């Protein structure tokens, strides 16, 4: 029972990070109707920038801010310089370009920083509090929950309580009508990419101080887990991304704890297949109106 409780809290901590990264994928989908397969590579690039600043200045929080701001800038630049000129008549075009970005970003990071795994310090202790002899959550876990919770609240307020959020949603679902109504569709698209990249950078900064460490390919497995979380919840649903992240985090924790870490990736892929076969739009997908 003690092991189950420990694995549950560990899964919730993992799930919070997956939820943040899944939110980034949902933001891109809602803004541009594509899945950004370069999200992980973009995130680790900003994390490298953040930790470079932290190492040079001795301030983790300065590096943290640089990573988030770097995500905003990188997301906007990728949309303006690259994705805007992609022919979106076929969804495959955006996927191919995104995969090309992955190779370019990872190659550049390898040339600059090398391919060795580098440990990354956490701003708070990772030693878990014990209750009745059972290890539960650490101070760093509480920081992760607080950071992800703040992002969820802010994004919810943005999309549901501000004119900008309404314009972003309108630009994604009905761009032609939105233009006629005076909505700057291109600007809303750029904003969506910037917010998604910043959210991905946050997830990267939260997960790298764990056993992951800094490496050009560090976010590859995280992307698979986060993509599964987004699909489980529904690519149109921010709440679904959060729930999907928790589900994937718990699944990985239980499978790793009871069956071994080598089985965990197969469990995630199995969950992805089951959801795609049984409910491809996700658990929180809205029912579509009949058209005939």
PETAHU-V47638 format. One record per residue. N is the residue number from 1. RES is the residue in one letter. PHI is phi in whole degrees, 0 to 359 (999 if undefined). NEAR is the number of other C-alpha atoms within 12 Angstrom. D_LAST is the distance of its C-alpha to the last C-alpha in Angstrom with 1 decimal. Layout:
BEGIN
n=N res=RES phi=PHI near=NEAR d_last=D_LAST
n=N res=RES phi=PHI near=NEAR d_last=D_LAST
END
This chain:
BEGIN
n=1 res=X phi=999 near=10 d_last=53.2
n=2 res=X phi=299 near=15 d_last=54.7
n=3 res=X phi=295 near=19 d_last=53.1
n=4 res=X phi=297 near=20 d_last=49.7
n=5 res=X phi=296 near=23 d_last=50.1
n=6 res=X phi=298 near=28 d_last=51.3
n=7 res=X phi=296 near=28 d_last=48.4
n=8 res=X phi=295 near=30 d_last=45.9
n=9 res=X phi=292 near=32 d_last=47.4
n=10 res=X phi=296 near=38 d_last=47.6
n=11 res=X phi=293 near=32 d_last=43.9
n=12 res=X phi=295 near=34 d_last=43.0
n=13 res=X phi=295 near=41 d_last=45.1
n=14 res=X phi=298 near=44 d_last=43.4
n=15 res=X phi=299 near=42 d_last=40.0
n=16 res=X phi=296 near=44 d_last=40.7
n=17 res=X phi=292 near=53 d_last=41.3
n=18 res=X phi=299 near=51 d_last=38.3
n=19 res=X phi=296 near=54 d_last=36.2
n=20 res=X phi=297 near=56 d_last=37.7
n=21 res=X phi=290 near=55 d_last=37.0
n=22 res=X phi=297 near=57 d_last=33.4
n=23 res=X phi=299 near=57 d_last=33.0
n=24 res=X phi=299 near=55 d_last=34.2
n=25 res=X phi=294 near=52 d_last=31.5
n=26 res=X phi=294 near=47 d_last=28.8
n=27 res=X phi=299 near=48 d_last=30.2
n=28 res=X phi=296 near=44 d_last=30.0
n=29 res=X phi=297 near=35 d_last=26.4
n=30 res=X phi=291 near=37 d_last=25.4
n=31 res=X phi=275 near=39 d_last=27.6
n=32 res=X phi=233 near=39 d_last=26.9
n=33 res=X phi=61 near=29 d_last=24.1
n=34 res=X phi=225 near=35 d_last=26.7
n=35 res=X phi=264 near=38 d_last=28.9
n=36 res=X phi=275 near=47 d_last=32.5
n=37 res=X phi=286 near=36 d_last=34.5
n=38 res=X phi=267 near=43 d_last=37.6
n=39 res=X phi=301 near=53 d_last=37.4
n=40 res=X phi=294 near=50 d_last=40.2
n=41 res=X phi=295 near=42 d_last=42.5
n=42 res=X phi=296 near=53 d_last=42.1
n=43 res=X phi=295 near=54 d_last=42.9
n=44 res=X phi=291 near=49 d_last=46.0
n=45 res=X phi=296 near=47 d_last=47.3
n=46 res=X phi=288 near=43 d_last=47.3
n=47 res=X phi=295 near=46 d_last=48.9
n=48 res=X phi=302 near=44 d_last=51.6
n=49 res=X phi=298 near=33 d_last=52.2
n=50 res=X phi=297 near=37 d_last=52.4
n=51 res=X phi=286 near=40 d_last=54.8
n=52 res=X phi=295 near=25 d_last=56.9
n=53 res=X phi=294 near=22 d_last=57.4
n=54 res=X phi=299 near=25 d_last=58.1
n=55 res=X phi=294 near=19 d_last=60.7
n=56 res=X phi=286 near=13 d_last=62.3
n=57 res=X phi=256 near=15 d_last=62.5
n=58 res=X phi=79 near=16 d_last=62.8
n=59 res=X phi=246 near=19 d_last=60.0
n=60 res=X phi=297 near=26 d_last=56.8
n=61 res=X phi=291 near=21 d_last=55.1
n=62 res=X phi=294 near=22 d_last=55.8
n=63 res=X phi=295 near=31 d_last=54.2
n=64 res=X phi=300 near=37 d_last=51.2
n=65 res=X phi=295 near=24 d_last=50.7
n=66 res=X phi=297 near=30 d_last=51.1
n=67 res=X phi=296 near=38 d_last=48.5
n=68 res=X phi=294 near=38 d_last=45.8
n=69 res=X phi=296 near=28 d_last=46.7
n=70 res=X phi=299 near=37 d_last=46.8
n=71 res=X phi=297 near=42 d_last=43.3
n=72 res=X phi=302 near=31 d_last=42.2
n=73 res=X phi=292 near=29 d_last=44.0
n=74 res=X phi=295 near=39 d_last=43.0
n=75 res=X phi=298 near=42 d_last=39.3
n=76 res=X phi=295 near=30 d_last=39.5
n=77 res=X phi=293 near=22 d_last=41.6
n=78 res=X phi=298 near=34 d_last=39.3
n=79 res=X phi=292 near=36 d_last=36.4
n=80 res=X phi=289 near=22 d_last=38.5
n=81 res=X phi=269 near=15 d_last=40.6
n=82 res=X phi=246 near=23 d_last=38.4
n=83 res=X phi=293 near=33 d_last=34.6
n=84 res=X phi=296 near=23 d_last=34.2
n=85 res=X phi=260 near=15 d_last=35.2
n=86 res=X phi=276 near=22 d_last=32.9
n=87 res=X phi=286 near=15 d_last=30.3
n=88 res=X phi=266 near=17 d_last=27.0
n=89 res=X phi=294 near=11 d_last=24.9
n=90 res=X phi=235 near=13 d_last=25.3
n=91 res=X phi=300 near=19 d_last=25.6
n=92 res=X phi=295 near=18 d_last=28.5
n=93 res=X phi=299 near=22 d_last=30.7
n=94 res=X phi=296 near=30 d_last=30.9
n=95 res=X phi=295 near=23 d_last=31.7
n=96 res=X phi=297 near=23 d_last=34.5
n=97 res=X phi=296 near=28 d_last=36.0
n=98 res=X phi=298 near=28 d_last=35.9
n=99 res=X phi=295 near=24 d_last=37.7
n=100 res=X phi=296 near=21 d_last=40.2
n=101 res=X phi=298 near=28 d_last=40.9
n=102 res=X phi=302 near=30 d_last=41.6
n=103 res=X phi=297 near=22 d_last=44.3
n=104 res=X phi=293 near=20 d_last=45.8
n=105 res=X phi=296 near=30 d_last=46.0
n=106 res=X phi=294 near=33 d_last=47.4
n=107 res=X phi=295 near=20 d_last=49.8
n=108 res=X phi=295 near=22 d_last=51.1
n=109 res=X phi=297 near=28 d_last=51.5
n=110 res=X phi=297 near=23 d_last=53.4
n=111 res=X phi=291 near=14 d_last=55.8
n=112 res=X phi=278 near=17 d_last=56.5
n=113 res=X phi=254 near=22 d_last=56.6
n=114 res=X phi=88 near=17 d_last=57.1
n=115 res=X phi=257 near=18 d_last=55.3
n=116 res=X phi=280 near=16 d_last=57.3
n=117 res=X phi=287 near=19 d_last=55.8
n=118 res=X phi=242 near=21 d_last=57.1
n=119 res=X phi=292 near=19 d_last=57.2
n=120 res=X phi=235 near=27 d_last=55.7
n=121 res=X phi=283 near=29 d_last=57.3
n=122 res=X phi=262 near=30 d_last=55.4
n=123 res=X phi=286 near=27 d_last=56.2
n=124 res=X phi=228 near=20 d_last=56.7
n=125 res=X phi=296 near=17 d_last=58.2
n=126 res=X phi=258 near=23 d_last=56.1
n=127 res=X phi=283 near=16 d_last=58.4
n=128 res=X phi=283 near=21 d_last=56.4
n=129 res=X phi=292 near=19 d_last=57.6
n=130 res=X phi=247 near=16 d_last=58.8
n=131 res=X phi=235 near=13 d_last=58.4
n=132 res=X phi=63 near=11 d_last=60.3
n=133 res=X phi=82 near=13 d_last=60.9
n=134 res=X phi=253 near=19 d_last=57.2
n=135 res=X phi=287 near=21 d_last=56.1
n=136 res=X phi=247 near=28 d_last=53.1
n=137 res=X phi=241 near=29 d_last=52.2
n=138 res=X phi=261 near=25 d_last=54.2
n=139 res=X phi=299 near=20 d_last=54.6
n=140 res=X phi=292 near=28 d_last=52.6
n=141 res=X phi=299 near=33 d_last=49.7
n=142 res=X phi=296 near=28 d_last=49.8
n=143 res=X phi=297 near=24 d_last=49.7
n=144 res=X phi=299 near=37 d_last=46.6
n=145 res=X phi=300 near=31 d_last=44.8
n=146 res=X phi=295 near=19 d_last=45.9
n=147 res=X phi=295 near=26 d_last=44.8
n=148 res=X phi=293 near=40 d_last=41.3
n=149 res=X phi=299 near=23 d_last=40.9
n=150 res=X phi=297 near=18 d_last=42.0
n=151 res=X phi=297 near=33 d_last=39.5
n=152 res=X phi=299 near=33 d_last=36.6
n=153 res=X phi=296 near=20 d_last=37.8
n=154 res=X phi=296 near=20 d_last=38.3
n=155 res=X phi=293 near=31 d_last=34.9
n=156 res=X phi=297 near=21 d_last=33.2
n=157 res=X phi=296 near=17 d_last=35.2
n=158 res=X phi=297 near=23 d_last=34.4
n=159 res=X phi=282 near=25 d_last=30.6
n=160 res=X phi=255 near=18 d_last=30.4
n=161 res=X phi=236 near=14 d_last=33.6
n=162 res=X phi=229 near=15 d_last=34.3
n=163 res=X phi=298 near=15 d_last=33.0
n=164 res=X phi=297 near=23 d_last=33.4
n=165 res=X phi=297 near=27 d_last=31.1
n=166 res=X phi=296 near=26 d_last=28.4
n=167 res=X phi=294 near=33 d_last=29.0
n=168 res=X phi=298 near=37 d_last=28.8
n=169 res=X phi=294 near=33 d_last=25.4
n=170 res=X phi=294 near=29 d_last=24.1
n=171 res=X phi=296 near=32 d_last=25.8
n=172 res=X phi=283 near=34 d_last=24.1
n=173 res=X phi=270 near=22 d_last=20.5
n=174 res=X phi=216 near=21 d_last=20.6
n=175 res=X phi=297 near=25 d_last=23.9
n=176 res=X phi=294 near=16 d_last=23.6
n=177 res=X phi=296 near=16 d_last=22.8
n=178 res=X phi=297 near=21 d_last=25.5
n=179 res=X phi=297 near=20 d_last=28.0
n=180 res=X phi=296 near=13 d_last=27.5
n=181 res=X phi=270 near=14 d_last=28.3
n=182 res=X phi=89 near=16 d_last=31.4
n=183 res=X phi=279 near=25 d_last=30.6
n=184 res=X phi=286 near=24 d_last=32.8
n=185 res=X phi=300 near=30 d_last=30.1
n=186 res=X phi=297 near=28 d_last=32.7
n=187 res=X phi=294 near=25 d_last=34.9
n=188 res=X phi=294 near=35 d_last=32.3
n=189 res=X phi=294 near=39 d_last=31.5
n=190 res=X phi=298 near=33 d_last=35.2
n=191 res=X phi=297 near=37 d_last=35.6
n=192 res=X phi=298 near=46 d_last=32.8
n=193 res=X phi=295 near=46 d_last=34.7
n=194 res=X phi=296 near=36 d_last=38.0
n=195 res=X phi=295 near=42 d_last=37.0
n=196 res=X phi=296 near=48 d_last=35.4
n=197 res=X phi=294 near=48 d_last=38.6
n=198 res=X phi=295 near=44 d_last=40.8
n=199 res=X phi=295 near=49 d_last=39.1
n=200 res=X phi=297 near=52 d_last=39.5
n=201 res=X phi=296 near=49 d_last=43.2
n=202 res=X phi=301 near=47 d_last=43.6
n=203 res=X phi=300 near=48 d_last=42.3
n=204 res=X phi=296 near=53 d_last=44.7
n=205 res=X phi=295 near=50 d_last=47.6
n=206 res=X phi=282 near=47 d_last=46.9
n=207 res=X phi=268 near=43 d_last=46.7
n=208 res=X phi=297 near=38 d_last=49.4
n=209 res=X phi=292 near=31 d_last=52.4
n=210 res=X phi=282 near=30 d_last=51.4
n=211 res=X phi=290 near=18 d_last=52.4
n=212 res=X phi=294 near=26 d_last=50.1
n=213 res=X phi=77 near=27 d_last=52.6
n=214 res=X phi=272 near=38 d_last=52.3
n=215 res=X phi=195 near=36 d_last=51.4
n=216 res=X phi=305 near=37 d_last=49.2
n=217 res=X phi=257 near=35 d_last=46.9
n=218 res=X phi=297 near=35 d_last=47.1
n=219 res=X phi=267 near=40 d_last=43.5
n=220 res=X phi=297 near=28 d_last=42.0
n=221 res=X phi=292 near=24 d_last=41.7
n=222 res=X phi=297 near=39 d_last=40.7
n=223 res=X phi=298 near=42 d_last=37.8
n=224 res=X phi=299 near=32 d_last=36.6
n=225 res=X phi=295 near=43 d_last=36.9
n=226 res=X phi=291 near=51 d_last=35.3
n=227 res=X phi=297 near=44 d_last=32.3
n=228 res=X phi=299 near=50 d_last=31.9
n=229 res=X phi=299 near=51 d_last=32.1
n=230 res=X phi=295 near=50 d_last=29.5
n=231 res=X phi=292 near=48 d_last=27.1
n=232 res=X phi=300 near=45 d_last=28.0
n=233 res=X phi=281 near=40 d_last=27.2
n=234 res=X phi=114 near=38 d_last=24.3
n=235 res=X phi=294 near=40 d_last=24.8
n=236 res=X phi=265 near=37 d_last=23.2
n=237 res=X phi=241 near=35 d_last=25.5
n=238 res=X phi=299 near=43 d_last=29.2
n=239 res=X phi=296 near=33 d_last=29.8
n=240 res=X phi=298 near=36 d_last=28.3
n=241 res=X phi=297 near=44 d_last=30.7
n=242 res=X phi=295 near=46 d_last=33.6
n=243 res=X phi=296 near=35 d_last=32.7
n=244 res=X phi=298 near=44 d_last=32.0
n=245 res=X phi=298 near=45 d_last=35.4
n=246 res=X phi=295 near=38 d_last=37.2
n=247 res=X phi=299 near=38 d_last=35.7
n=248 res=X phi=294 near=48 d_last=36.7
n=249 res=X phi=299 near=40 d_last=40.1
n=250 res=X phi=295 near=35 d_last=40.8
n=251 res=X phi=300 near=38 d_last=39.8
n=252 res=X phi=297 near=42 d_last=42.1
n=253 res=X phi=294 near=34 d_last=44.9
n=254 res=X phi=294 near=29 d_last=44.8
n=255 res=X phi=294 near=25 d_last=44.5
n=256 res=X phi=296 near=26 d_last=47.2
n=257 res=X phi=288 near=22 d_last=49.4
n=258 res=X phi=257 near=17 d_last=49.3
n=259 res=X phi=245 near=16 d_last=48.5
n=260 res=X phi=114 near=15 d_last=49.7
n=261 res=X phi=295 near=17 d_last=48.4
n=262 res=X phi=291 near=15 d_last=47.9
n=263 res=X phi=274 near=19 d_last=45.1
n=264 res=X phi=303 near=26 d_last=43.2
n=265 res=X phi=302 near=27 d_last=41.3
n=266 res=X phi=292 near=22 d_last=40.1
n=267 res=X phi=295 near=28 d_last=38.9
n=268 res=X phi=295 near=37 d_last=36.8
n=269 res=X phi=296 near=25 d_last=35.3
n=270 res=X phi=297 near=21 d_last=34.7
n=271 res=X phi=298 near=32 d_last=32.8
n=272 res=X phi=299 near=32 d_last=30.7
n=273 res=X phi=296 near=18 d_last=29.8
n=274 res=X phi=299 near=19 d_last=29.0
n=275 res=X phi=293 near=24 d_last=26.6
n=276 res=X phi=296 near=22 d_last=24.9
n=277 res=X phi=282 near=14 d_last=24.4
n=278 res=X phi=275 near=14 d_last=23.6
n=279 res=X phi=211 near=20 d_last=21.7
n=280 res=X phi=297 near=23 d_last=21.4
n=281 res=X phi=276 near=24 d_last=20.0
n=282 res=X phi=98 near=34 d_last=23.1
n=283 res=X phi=292 near=30 d_last=24.3
n=284 res=X phi=252 near=25 d_last=23.6
n=285 res=X phi=293 near=21 d_last=20.2
n=286 res=X phi=283 near=16 d_last=18.0
n=287 res=X phi=292 near=12 d_last=14.8
n=288 res=X phi=272 near=8 d_last=11.7
n=289 res=X phi=288 near=6 d_last=9.3
n=290 res=X phi=289 near=5 d_last=5.7
n=291 res=X phi=248 near=4 d_last=3.8
n=292 res=X phi=210 near=4 d_last=0.0
END
